[in-house]
């Protein structure tokens, strides 16, 4: 059977217009800019307004159009849409189908992937496999979240952490002789730790009732200290595995693009890998944790501003609720 290589052909990203600073949050909960920055590295986040049409699918639509334009493709060139999100427009249909209609991608299959903050790398791995087998040529890989309706804005331990946004990559078959490629992806999960970060209600195990709403069980709950401990290990181990698998060392990597959960976690992982922070892509200061959107938006920003260039060796490294975690090594 003929096998192919996949490459990231182009990227795009989009954020809501409303920028919420730490000072803004301090008007609602007992906190301040210095406290938040010291513990998280976050200074601001974007918050979507559904009344203004800033839905998950609309952010993804903007980012997708940007990526397709940069790739020189039309929506009808897309064979499949893989949409990573835990904050879909609806329980059903899936948001990938909503986007397909809005985009006009008539030929595309459409699938949502729920792996929280690891979702984009999970989706990238599936897209890579589809292209390697020759089943598809052009795949839209999306990480998009509108987490703000799931945030308890009265809980200073969680409301400071999250933001909304969408990032997109067009994954395509790499031409013969093209150096750009996805070398490998590595996906893992730890379901035993699922209650470290979860939303108790909203599914069939606990449908939403007045009592659920009163107790705010439909909002995100997180055990931050416990997550910090496992996240650093997970990220370091996945990064090391990706490099070892492909015969590279940390010194070969041009850029590390980690999940943007907390600057402390990112710095701890870099230290554990003996990787210089000046080669780590970080956008958490301005956009906070956008879950599945963190890696594609940070990557797109670095590509757009010329920091990441064609031929660079790039390492994606993620973890999220589930717990899920993984990595992807690629030549951009």
N, C-alpha and C positions, 0 to 999 in steps of 0.2 A: 504494500500500500504506500502511495506517495505521501510524504509528510512535508509540511510547510513550516515556516517560522512566522510569528506575528510581531508587529511593531506598533507603537503608539504613533499614529499618523498626525494627530492634532488634538488640541485640548481647548476647553472653554470653562468659564465659571460665571456665577451670578449670585448677587446678594440682595436682600431687601434694602430699601432706602433708609429705614429708621435705624439710626446708630444710637445705642444705649450705652452710656458710659458708666463707670463705677460710681461716679458722683450721682448719677440718676438713680442707681439702685440704693444708694445711701439714704435717699429720701423715703424709701419704702421699708427697708430692713436695717437693723443695727450693724452697720459696716462702714468702711471707708476705703478710698482708693489705695492708700498705703497698705492696708491689711490684705486686700485682694491681690495686689501686684506681688507682694512679698510671698504669698502662699501659692499663687497660680501663674503669675506672669501675664495675666489678662488685664487690659485697660478698657476694652469696649467689646461689644458684640452687636450683631444686626438682628433685629426682631421683625418678623413678617406681620403684615396686616392683611388678613383675609378679606376685609371689607374693601381693600384697594386692589384686590386680585392677586395678592402675593401668596399664591398657593404653592405647595411643593412642586406640582407639575409645571406651574408657570415659571418658577426659577429654573427648573430643568430644561424647559423649552428655550429660555433665553440662552442658557449655557450650551445647549445642543446646537442651536442655530449658529452660534459663534464658532463652535468646534467644526461643524460641517463646512462653514464658509472658509475657515483656515485650511481644511483638508481638501477643498476643491470638490466636494461631493454634494449631492442633493439627498434629500430625505429618502427618495426612492432607491438610492444606492445601498441603503442600510438593510442588511439581511436579518438582524436580530437586535433587540433592545434588552439589555440586562440592567435592571434598576435597583440599586441598593438603597433601602430606606427602612426605618422603623416608625416613620411618621407619614404614612401614605395619605393621599387625599381622602380615600374611602377604604373601608374594610374590603369591599369589592365593588367594582372591578379593580384589578391591580393598577397601580399608578403607571406602570409601563404601558398598559393599553390606553390609558388616558393620554399619555404623552404621544403614543403612536398616532392617535387621531389628530391631536393638535399639530403635530409635526408633519403629518401627511406621509408617514413611512408605510405605504400600503403593502410592501412586500415583506415587512419584518414580523418575526415572531416577537413576543413580548413577555417578559418574566420579571417579577419582583423578587428580591433576595433580602431576607431579614437576618442580618448578622451584626446589627448595631454598628459600632465604630469600625469593625473589620469588614464591613459590607463591600466597600469598593474593591479591596484586594480579593475577596471571595469572588466577586463578579469578574474581575480581571482574569482570575485563574480559569473560570469557566469559559470566558471568551477566548482565551489563549488556546484552550483545548479544542474548542470548536474550529478555530482557524487552523490549528496544526493538523487536524484530521481531514481538512479540505471541505468540511460541511458548509462553512460560511466564509465569506471574504471580508466583509465590512460589518463590524459590530459596534454599536453605541453602548459604552459602559458608563453608567451614571452612579454618582453618590450624591444624594440630595436629602436634606432634612429640614423640616419645620418643627423644631422641638419645643418652641416657646409655649404652645398650648399644653404641653406635657410637663412643664416646669412649675414647681410650687414656688411662686414668687414671694412667699412669706418665709421660706426656708433659706437662710443666708448661706447654709452649707452647700446648697445645690444651685440656687438661682444665679449665682455669680459665674457659673461655669459654662453655660451653654448659649449657643447662637444658632441662627438659621442660614442656610446657603446651599448652593448646588455646584458640583464640579463634574465635568464630562471629559472622557477620552474616546476618540475614535480609534478602535483597534482594527488593523487591516493586515492582509497578507503582505509580508515583506518580499520585495523583489529579489531575485537571485543576485547574490553579491552585495546586498545591502547589509551594512554592519549593524543597523538598528534591529533589536530583537528583544523578546522576553526570554531570558535564560531559564528561569524556573520560578514556580510559586510554591509556597509551603503553608498549608492550612491546618489549624488545630482548634480544639475546643476543650473546655473544662466545665461540663454541665453540673458537676458537684458544687461549683462555686456560683451557681446561677443567682442566688439571693444577695450577692454582694451589690448587684445593680439591677433593679427590675422595676416594672410597673405592675403592681398586684392585680388591678382590675382592668376590665375592658375586653377581655377575652371570654371564652365560654366557661372557663373555670370560675370566674367571678364577674358576671355581667354588671353593667353600671346600673345602680339604683340610687335613690335619694340618699340612703345611708352611706353608700360608697362615696358619693360626691361630698357629703358632709365631712367624711373622714379623710378626704383627699387621697383615696386609694387608687385613683385613676391617674395619679401623677408620679413622676420618677422618684425612686428611693435609692439611695446609694450609701455604701459604707466606704468612705473615702480612704481611710487609713489602711484598711485591709486590701483594697484595690491597688494602692500604691505599691505595697510589698510584692504582690504577684505580677503586677504590670511590668516592673523593671526587669524581673527575671524572664518573663515571657518575651518581651521585646528583644532583649539581649540574646536569648537562645535562638529565636527565629532568625535574627540577623546573621548570627554565626553560622547557622545551618545553611542559609542561602549562599553564603560565601564559600563554605567548605564544599558544598555540592558542585560548585562550578569552578573550583580551583583558584579562587581569588582570595586576597587578604583584605583586611580593613584599609590598608594603604592604597589599594587599587581603586577604592570607591571614591568617586568625585563628589557625590551628594547623597546624604541620608535624608529621606522624607518620612518622618515618623508621624504617628497619630498625634494630633494636637490636643491632648487632654489636660496637661499640666506641665508648665515649663520645668518644674522640679523633676518630674518623671523623665522628660527629654534629656535634661542635663545628667541625670543619674545613669541613664542608658548609654549616653555618649562616653561618660567616664568609665563605665564597665567595659565598653568595647575599645577604650583608648582611642576614641574618634574625636577629632577637633570640632568644637562647637561652631567654628566659622564655616564649616562645610555641612552644617545641619540646616535644613530649610525650616524656618519657624514663622508662622503667621498668627499664632495664638493671641498675641498682644492686641491685635485689632479685631479679630473675628471670633475668639474663644473656641470652645469645642463644638464643632458642627457635625459630630458623629461621622457618619459615612462620607460626608463631604470634606472632611479635613484634608485627607491626602490628595484628592484630585484638585481641590482649590489651591492648596499650597504649591503643588506641582505646577499647576497652570500659571500661577503668579510668578514663580521662578523662571519658567520658560518664557513668559511674556516679557519680563523685564531683562531677559538676556543672561540671567545668572546660570541657568542650566542650558547647555548647548548640545546640538547634535553630536553624537559620539561619546557623550559623557556616560559613565557607569553610575546608575542610580539605584538606590536600595529603598524600597517601601517597607515600612515596619508598623504593624498595627495590633491593637487589642481592643476588645469591647465587651459589652454585656453579653452574657451567655454562660460562662465567659467564652469568647472567641478570640483567636489571635492568629497571626500569620505574617508572611513576608513575601516580597517579590523582588527579584533582581533583574534589571533590564539595562540594555544599551539604548539610550534615547536616540 
